[in-house]
Amino acid sequence: MAGMRSTSTKRSWHQLHDHAEERPATRACDHPGCSHAGEYRAPQARDRLNQYYWFCLDHVRAYNAAWDFYKGMSPDQIEDEIRRSTTWQRQTWPLGAKTGNRRFSFGIDDPLGVFEDVAEDLEKARTRPPTPEEEAMTVLELTGPVTLAELKAHYKKLVKRHHPDANNGDKDAEERFKRIGQAYKVLLDAFSA
């Protein structure tokens, strides 16, 4: 029985060795006049990217260096191709165009209550009181991000408009003037932090 194993092992090894010698011949380089093996593929043309030339290493390097995918295309065609390439040649449309800007009214089945905390946090975020900086921006009638120079210029304009001397001692103007000063200080502190 031991003799049979070694014989079958020898046969298997010989069979493998025989198959190794029967390898297919390598293809020749497609470059005219080259006798080296063509081991490296290169696309034939822009419209035939799945059909290949087979080159040796030197000729594939030369072919790749001279390859120009956009050769023969106008600037508008090149721009269109680049834009299509950014989405992998898939159709796109403006946001909301396909859905008609409708809101979805489906719920999530959440038997374990995993998303309840998220919903509560979102509701709290919507109803949370404004931060001191947000209140100061409202008092100063500012929106969006502002620079320090814009803040100072807007502050000076509001101070001139609401100064008590400019409003004949009006108490409402005086209160507004004080609130503008406090809001300005809050925002200056936020800029220096």
C-alpha positions as CSV (number, residue, x, y, z in Angstrom):
1,M,0.0,0.0,0.0
2,A,2.9,2.3,0.7
3,G,4.3,1.5,-2.7
4,M,1.1,2.6,-4.4
5,R,1.1,6.0,-2.7
6,S,4.6,6.8,-3.9
7,T,3.8,5.6,-7.4
8,S,0.6,7.8,-7.5
9,T,2.6,10.7,-6.1
10,K,5.3,10.2,-8.8
11,R,2.6,10.1,-11.5
12,S,1.0,13.3,-10.2
13,W,4.3,15.1,-10.1
14,H,5.1,13.9,-13.6
15,Q,1.7,14.9,-14.8
16,L,2.2,18.4,-13.4
17,H,5.7,18.6,-14.8
18,D,4.4,17.6,-18.3
19,H,1.7,20.3,-18.1
20,A,4.2,23.0,-17.2
21,E,6.2,22.2,-20.4
22,E,3.0,22.5,-22.5
23,R,2.5,26.2,-21.7
24,P,1.1,28.2,-24.5
25,A,3.6,30.3,-26.4
26,T,3.6,34.0,-25.5
27,R,2.3,36.4,-28.0
28,A,4.6,38.6,-29.9
29,C,4.8,42.4,-29.4
30,D,2.4,44.2,-31.7
31,H,4.9,47.0,-32.5
32,P,6.1,46.5,-36.1
33,G,9.5,44.9,-36.2
34,C,9.7,43.9,-32.5
35,S,10.4,40.3,-31.7
36,H,10.0,40.5,-27.9
37,A,7.1,39.0,-26.0
38,G,3.9,41.1,-25.8
39,E,3.1,40.9,-22.1
40,Y,1.5,44.3,-21.5
41,R,-1.8,45.4,-22.9
42,A,-2.8,48.9,-24.0
43,P,-6.2,50.0,-25.4
44,Q,-6.4,50.4,-29.1
45,A,-8.5,53.6,-29.2
46,R,-10.9,55.8,-27.1
47,D,-13.9,54.1,-28.7
48,R,-12.4,50.6,-28.3
49,L,-11.2,50.5,-24.7
50,N,-11.8,46.8,-24.4
51,Q,-9.7,45.9,-27.4
52,Y,-6.0,45.8,-26.8
53,Y,-2.6,45.9,-28.4
54,W,0.0,43.7,-26.7
55,F,3.4,45.3,-26.3
56,C,6.8,44.5,-24.7
57,L,7.7,46.8,-21.8
58,D,9.6,49.3,-23.8
59,H,6.9,49.7,-26.4
60,V,4.0,49.9,-23.9
61,R,5.9,52.7,-22.1
62,A,6.3,54.6,-25.4
63,Y,2.6,54.0,-26.3
64,N,1.4,55.2,-22.9
65,A,3.6,58.3,-23.1
66,A,2.0,59.2,-26.5
67,W,-1.6,58.2,-25.6
68,D,-4.1,61.0,-25.6
69,F,-7.6,60.0,-24.8
70,Y,-9.0,63.4,-25.9
71,K,-7.1,63.6,-29.2
72,G,-9.5,64.9,-31.9
73,M,-12.1,66.2,-29.6
74,S,-13.2,69.9,-29.4
75,P,-12.9,71.8,-26.1
76,D,-16.7,71.5,-25.6
77,Q,-16.6,67.7,-26.2
78,I,-13.7,67.4,-23.7
79,E,-15.6,69.4,-21.1
80,D,-18.7,67.2,-21.6
81,E,-16.6,64.0,-21.2
82,I,-14.9,65.3,-18.1
83,R,-18.3,66.2,-16.5
84,R,-19.7,62.8,-17.5
85,S,-16.6,61.1,-16.0
86,T,-17.1,62.7,-12.6
87,T,-20.4,60.7,-12.3
88,W,-19.1,57.5,-14.0
89,Q,-21.2,58.2,-17.1
90,R,-24.4,58.0,-15.1
91,Q,-27.3,60.3,-15.6
92,T,-27.7,63.1,-13.0
93,W,-30.4,65.7,-12.4
94,P,-30.8,68.7,-10.2
95,L,-31.8,68.1,-6.6
96,G,-35.5,67.8,-6.2
97,A,-36.2,67.4,-9.9
98,K,-37.1,63.7,-9.8
99,T,-39.0,63.9,-6.5
100,G,-40.9,67.1,-7.2
101,N,-39.7,68.5,-3.8
102,R,-42.2,66.4,-1.9
103,R,-41.7,65.4,1.7
104,F,-41.6,61.7,2.5
105,S,-44.2,60.6,5.0
106,F,-43.0,57.2,6.0
107,G,-42.0,56.1,9.4
108,I,-39.3,53.8,10.7
109,D,-40.4,50.7,12.6
110,D,-38.4,51.1,15.8
111,P,-39.6,48.4,18.2
112,L,-36.6,48.8,20.5
113,G,-36.9,52.6,20.7
114,V,-33.4,53.2,19.3
115,F,-34.3,56.3,17.4
116,E,-36.5,57.9,20.1
117,D,-33.5,59.6,21.7
118,V,-32.4,60.9,18.3
119,A,-35.9,62.4,17.7
120,E,-35.9,64.0,21.1
121,D,-32.4,65.5,20.6
122,L,-33.5,66.9,17.2
123,E,-36.6,68.4,18.8
124,K,-34.5,69.9,21.6
125,A,-32.0,71.4,19.0
126,R,-34.9,73.0,17.2
127,T,-36.4,74.5,20.4
128,R,-33.2,75.2,22.3
129,P,-32.7,78.8,23.5
130,P,-30.3,80.9,21.4
131,T,-26.7,81.2,22.5
132,P,-25.5,84.6,23.8
133,E,-23.7,85.1,20.5
134,E,-26.9,84.4,18.5
135,E,-28.8,86.8,20.7
136,A,-26.1,89.5,20.1
137,M,-26.3,88.9,16.4
138,T,-30.0,89.5,16.5
139,V,-29.7,92.7,18.5
140,L,-27.1,94.0,16.1
141,E,-29.3,93.0,13.2
142,L,-26.6,90.8,11.7
143,T,-26.9,87.5,9.9
144,G,-24.4,84.8,8.8
145,P,-20.7,84.9,9.5
146,V,-19.2,88.3,9.8
147,T,-15.6,89.6,10.1
148,L,-14.4,91.8,12.9
149,A,-14.2,94.7,10.5
150,E,-17.8,94.2,9.4
151,L,-18.9,94.0,13.0
152,K,-17.2,97.2,14.0
153,A,-18.5,99.1,11.0
154,H,-22.1,97.9,11.7
155,Y,-21.8,98.7,15.4
156,K,-20.7,102.3,14.6
157,K,-23.6,102.8,12.3
158,L,-26.1,101.5,14.9
159,V,-24.6,103.6,17.7
160,K,-24.9,106.8,15.6
161,R,-28.5,105.9,14.8
162,H,-29.6,105.0,18.4
163,H,-27.5,107.4,20.5
164,P,-29.7,109.2,23.1
165,D,-28.4,112.6,21.9
166,A,-29.4,111.9,18.3
167,N,-32.9,110.9,19.5
168,N,-33.7,113.9,21.9
169,G,-33.3,111.8,25.0
170,D,-35.8,109.1,24.0
171,K,-35.9,106.4,26.6
172,D,-36.5,103.6,24.1
173,A,-33.5,104.7,22.1
174,E,-31.4,104.8,25.2
175,E,-32.4,101.2,26.1
176,R,-31.7,100.1,22.5
177,F,-28.3,101.9,22.7
178,K,-27.4,100.0,25.9
179,R,-28.4,96.6,24.4
180,I,-26.3,97.3,21.3
181,G,-23.3,98.1,23.5
182,Q,-23.8,94.8,25.5
183,A,-24.3,92.8,22.3
184,Y,-21.2,94.3,20.7
185,K,-19.1,93.4,23.8
186,V,-20.4,89.7,23.7
187,L,-19.3,89.4,20.0
188,L,-16.0,91.1,20.6
189,D,-15.3,88.6,23.4
190,A,-16.3,85.7,21.0
191,F,-13.8,87.0,18.4
192,S,-11.0,87.2,20.9
193,A,-11.6,83.7,22.3
